[in-house]
């Protein structure tokens, strides 16, 4: 009963956040104008946005299946979907998107995938996602810099700072995954905290933590010995990012617009992602929506900018979160098959 109340509270909080964000950004925008602009959409084109959303989930599931296979575990498509929907939902409702991955790791551990294995897979997911984002950003900067950086100084600075901090985060995750010294120091710090808190059986915990650390490092070394694993993961997650970023272009086409290419629209979306990632929650949400609206004024034109933004965020974020909440409830409460160790 407590768990159900917690989920209901989280859902209500999320809905309030949606309305709060849109109130501040769209308070001067008529909802009637939005409905009128929707009538201009070609629904036969817009349906491809949902196909891309499914593709986004498919590539994420594929990444988990392939990475766990390389680590010695076989999971089903249903398990992979359950894990990513868990991460999506809890990332959406927690400050700075910090709650998704820990809860995802808990769900994986319930399926007998140890933390030392699932932590490597999740850390690599974050790292390679950042690499894919920077890869797309560099291509965008090289080919479309004049269009990307000529309309708003704040946008320019946020994108630049987001670009730099993303690279720094990448280096941090490389250290977390591959640096034996850093992980050892983290373990020592955890043990010191446990001793100060006078937690019982610290000696036993120390032995288990050090054993887990050795296994964790073996999983990390596997990717260094077989770089094809990382190349495969990069290709899969790059396709995943392109899928979600292409939704904006489909919406653009649904309004009958053809001035910009898909590459230019994706470049704008990458810049918006970098800019909003730099800002902490809840400021990141407001900045993301504000930047998206300004960028859309260039892409869609002034009359369709707000409608384009609402459609994009509605499909690529809010619809995804609602769907992830439903899947998570089924996945969490219905008994499922455990992962198979191979």
N, C-alpha and C positions, 0 to 999 in steps of 0.2 A: 504493500500500500504506500509506503514511504517513497519507493522508487517511482511509482506512477505519479505521485504528487510532484516529485522532483522534475520528471519529464514534462508534466503539464506546465509547471512554473517556467521551465526553460523555453518551452514553445511560446508561452505568453510574452516572456521577456523579448524573444526574438521578433515577434510580431510588433511589439511596441517600438523596438529599435528600427524596424522597417518604416513604420509610420512617422517616427520622429525624424529620421534622416530625410525622408521625402517631404515632410512638412517644411523644413528649413530651406530645402533646395527648390521645391516646386510649389511653394505657397502662393506664388503669383501666376501660376499656370492653371488654366482651366481644364478640368477633367473632360469637359465636353469637347474641347479642342483635340484632346488625346483620342477620344472615340472617333472624331471626324477623320483624323489622320490614319487611324487604323483601317478605315474603309478604303483608303488608298493603297493598302498593302495587298500584294498578290499572295494569297494564302498557299497557292501551289508552290511558290518559291520559299515562303516562310517555313514550310514543313521541313525543309532541309536543315533548318536550325536545330530541330529536335533530333534529326539524324546525327548531326555533329555532336550533340550533347551525349547521345548514346555512344558514339565513337570515343568520346573523351573517357567515359566510364570503362569502355571495352579495353582501351590501351592501358589504363591504370590497372585493371584486373590482370591483363596479360603480363605487365611488369611484375606484379606480385607472384603470379604463377611461375614465371621463368626464374626469378631470383630465388624463390624458395626451393625450386627444383635444383638449382645449382648448389644451394646450401644443404641439400639432402632431404627435402620435405616435399611431398606432393599434396597440394590443396585443390579443392574443387572450384569451379567458376562461382558457385554460390558463396563459398567461403571468401573468395577474393572480393566479390561484390559487397559482402557484409562488412569486411574490413574497411574498404574505401568509403562506404556510406557512413560507417561509424566515425571515421576520421573527418569526413566532410561536415557532418552534423555538429559534432562537438567543437570543431574549429570555428564554425559559424557563430556559435552561441557563447564562446568563452573569450575573455579579453586577450587581444593580440593573437588570436587563433592558437593559443597555447594548449588547449585542452584536448585537441583531436588526437594527436599521436600517442600520448600516454594511454588514453582509453582504448585506442586501436591495439596497442601492445598488450593490454589486459585481455582483450577479446582473443588475440592470437595465442596468448599463454593458456587460455581455457581450452584451446584445441591442441594442447601439448606441443606448441612451438615455443621453445625456451626463450627467455628474454635476451640471452646472449646472441641468439640467431636473429630474432625479429628486430632487435635494436639496430643491427648492422643493415638489414634490408631497409628499414625506415630512414636511417641516417643517409644511406646512399640515395634513397628516393629524393630526400630534400636537397642533397648536394647536386645530383644530376639534373633535377628540376631547375636549380639555379644556373647550372651550366647551360642548359637549353635556352633559358631566358636571356642570358648574356649573349649567347650565340646569335639568337634572333635580333637582339638589340644592336649588336655590332653590324649585322647586315643592314638593318634599318638605318643606322647612322651613316653608313657608307653610301647608300643609294638615295636616301630621302631626307637628308639632314636639313635642307632648305625649307621643306614643307613642315618638318617636325618642330623646328626651333625658331619660328618666326612670328608666332601669334601671342605668346604669353611668357613674360620673364619668370614668374613664379613656377610655371610649368617646366621651363628650361632648368631651373635650379633643382627642383624636386627630382626630375629625371636624372640629372647628373649625380646628385647625392644618392639617389636610389641605386644607380649604376655602381658607384664606388662602394657603398655599404653592402650591396649584394656580392661583390667580389670578395670583400672582407669576410662576409659570412661563409662564402665558399671555402676560403682558407681555414676558417675555424672548423668547419665540418670535416675537411681533409685531416686536420690534426686530431679531431675526435675519433675518426675512423681508423687512422693509420699510425698515430703516435703512441707508442707503448708507454713512454715516460709520462705523457699527459694523463692517460687513463689511469696509470698507477698512482699519480698524485691525487686524482679525483677519488680513487678508492681509499687512499690514506686519509683524505679529508673527511670522507663519510665515516670512517672508523673512529676518527678523533671526535666527531660530533656525537656518535653513539656512546663513546666512553664518557664524554662530559654529561650526557643525558642519563648516564648510569643505566644503560640498557643491558639487560641480562644476556648471557651467552654471546658476548662480543667476540670471544676467541673463535667460537664455532662459526659465527657470521663472517669473520675475517677469512677463515679457510675457504668458505663457500664463495665469497666475493672474489678471492684470488683465483679460485678454480674457474669461476665464470669468466673472469678477465682473460685467462689463458684461452678458453674456448672462443670468446669474442674475438681475440686477436687472430686465432686460426681462421675464423670466418672472413675477417678483413683481409688476411694475407692471401686467401683463396682468390680474391678479385685482383690482387697484384700479380699473382702467378699466372692468372688467366685473364688478360686484359680484354679478351673477346666478350667476357661477361659484361664489362662496363660499356663497351661499344654497343652491344645489343640493347642494354638498358637505356643508353643515350638515345638511340634511334626510336625506341618505343615511347619514351617520355617526350621526345621532340614532337613526334606525331600527336601525342596527347595534347601538348600545348597548342599546336597548330589547329587542332580540332576545336578547342574552346575559343581560341582567338578568332577563328574564321566565322563564328556565329555573327559577329558584327557585320561582316561583308554580306552575308546572306540577307540580313535585315536591310542593309543598304540596297541590295538588288530588289528586294520585295517592294520598295518604294518607287521602283522604276528608274533608279539613278545608275549612271554608268561612268561618271567622270574619273573616279579613282579605281585603281587596280586592287586586287585582293592583297598584294604585297604591301601597298601603301596603307591600307586599312589595318592590316596586322601590325605594321610598324607603329601606328598610333596606339594600338591596344597594348603593345609591349611597353611603350613609354609610360602609359597610364598605370600599368602594373608596377613598374619600377618606382614611379612617383608615389603611389599609394602605399607600397611596401615600406618606404622610408618613414612614413608617418605612423606613430603608435595609435592604437585603439583608444578612444573612439574617433580621434581626429582623422585617422586613416580612412574611415568610412566616408566622412564628410568631404575630405579632400579628393578621394577617389571619385565620388559622384560629381563633385564640382568640376574636376579636370575632365571627366568623361563628357559632361555637358558642354564644356568649352571646345573640346576636341570634336565633338559631334556637330557643333555649329560650322566647322570647316568641312566635315565629311558630308553631312546631311543637308546643310543649309540651316538658316535661322528658324524657319518655320517647322522643320521636321526634327530638329536637334533633340528636343525634350522627349518627343515620342520615340525616337530611336534609342535614347538612353533607357527609357522605361522598358521598352521591349527587350533590349540587350540584358539589362540587369534582371529583369523578370525571368527570362529563359535561362541565362547562363549562371545565375546565382540563386535567386529565391526559389525558382522551380526545382533546381537541383537540391537545395537544402530541404524543401518539403518532401521530395521524393526520398532523400537520404534518411529523414526522420522515420518515414513509414517502413523502409527496408530495415533500419536499425532495430525497430521494435520487434519485427518478425525474427530477425537474426539473433537478437539478445534473448528472447523468451522461448523460442522454439528450439528444441534439442537438435543438434546437428552432428554430423560425422566428424570425428577428429582427423587432424592432419596425419598423413601416412609418412612414416620415416622410411627413407629408401637408402 
